[in-house]
Amino acid sequence: MTDTSYAVRGIEYLRIVGIPTRETPWGPAWTIELVAIERLFASALIRLRVPLRGIELKYLRKVLGLSLVALGEQLGVSDVTVLNWEKAEEKRLDLATEVAMRAYFAERLGVVLEGTLSALRGTDAAPEVPVELPAVA
């Protein structure tokens, strides 16, 4: 058994490490389902309070299996608005949108954020050194 890691293109400041694998006739395979790894990664994005940009928003939306239309309806905006946020991959969302997104995704992912506005507002920058989270405790 070997360990591997999981990262997302454009979100280099976070990696899930130590994902156990097993040997199969086709090569190594994770012993944890991809959906569980993706939810762990998405939850970490919320808990770490990283600035939310279009690329993080798109990743979070896809992990929850939401279409642009579905997310827009949940937030009371159009699918075109959501698409515009996502297309600006490197642009940080404005404060009100970032707070709303963090609260929405925290609730959907079961992440408890303590505090008030400060718990929902992202930090000023993503970590400079990648944060490595263990896949299993």
C-alpha angles and dihedrals in degrees: 000000000000133000125237136180138232127219136161125231109253094018097080095151093076133053134170107222136188097038103170117232136190130207118257131176086263096049134270118346130189115253090210121070116252091235090060091050091048092050090049089052092046092048090051090054089057098041094047090054093223116175108273114233130171092273093056091045092053092048093049092048093050094046088057091047094240125152121221088255094050094049091045091052091050090052099038095245134108125267087243090060091052090047091051091052090050095045089058089070096170098036117099115233116249114265098259092048093045092052092048092048094048092049093047096048093041089056094046092048095043094244113152114215114196122212134022133286091332090064091054098043116087124236119261094259143008116260112281092215115052114258110229117205122190115243091217130028 
